[in-house]
Amino acid sequence: MIPMEQRELGRTGRSVSVVGQGTWQLGGDWGEVAEEDAFGVLDAAVEGGVTFFDTADVYGDGRSERLIGRYLARRPDADVFVATKMGRRADQLPENYTLDNFRAWNDRSRANLGVDTLDLVQLHCPPTPVYSSDEVYDALDTLVAEKRIAAYGVSVETCAEALTALARPGVASVQIILNPFRLKPLDEVLPAARAAGAGIIARVPLASGLLSGKYTADTVFAPDDHRTYNRHGEAFDQGETFSGVDYATGVAAAAEFAALASEGLTPAQTALRWIIQQPGVTSVIPGARSVAQARSNAGAATGEPLPQRTLDAVRELYDRRIRASVHDRW
């Protein structure tokens, strides 16, 4: 295994790799991935130094969690911190976020993952009022007391939701979309997380693949890929697909971003490196559907930091191409 920089994940008291492994792809919504192929991806991540997997009970209706559970049973040598999420399998109504439901959801995830205590459970982009509910945080504290979970955090769609959650002393971490096409969290959320001692998990780091520079205006995605069926928010929040950026605009901006890649880094690695360098980020969680992608993602953690001229160029590109369409929405 290749050593990788570890950072403390907020109030969990645990350290995780600066590049983690997102596992939405292994559950579904990006096209089918066979079990052995999924294990190959996870192996490549672990061998590359990854010690952090992020999953959710809704990914493949539990398939992602079950794959991780079976994988870690096969790899007892892998010291991996597993964060999961809950809430999206139920109707998105604030009244469904109750202690009884939390217990049932957690028990299912514990069975899927094959553990007694979940390392970290995150509310999975619930309805906005949930972030302000005293009863919700009391219930989460109860789960910790019952040792169903070791810590809890939130996954959010908007910066306002993140700031609401960060005011709660028990919130260990915030997961939020952060990438060169989504800069708003830099304004207030990352500073607030640092002040609160909470971790930041950066998701959708490649803007659903746009920042890899591999797609063109003519690229066709599979029918069961969310990049086909959720471009306008038909199935879930539009911001989860291409970071909410119009596809044609994103392809053009991604071509410009690719030209900013540092020597020896791919555009995707440059995007991941940019995220790692933002003050307050704990870990970035790119997904991967192949061994090569997992290895490349892990490789973004090594090498020299991006120079200031690249950081400045990213900001200029965002302001010119992207800001007007996304900054005030999320």
Secondary structure, DSSP 8 states (H G I E B T S, - for coil): -----EEE-GGG--EEESB-EE-HHHHSSB----HHHHHHHHHHHHHTT--EEE--TTGGGGHHHHHHHHHHHH-TT---EEEEEESTTS-S-GGG--HHHHHHHHHHHHHHHT-SSBSEEEEES--GGGGG-HHHHHHHHHHHHTTSBS-EEEE-SSHHHHHHHHTSTTEEEEEEE-BTTB-GGGTTHHHHHHHHT-EEEEESTTTTTGGGT---TT----TTBHHHH-TTSSSS-GGGSGGG--HHHHHHHHHHHHTT--TT--HHHHHHHHHHTSTT--EE--B-SSHHHHHHHHHTTSS----HHHHHHHHHHIIIIIHHHHTTT-
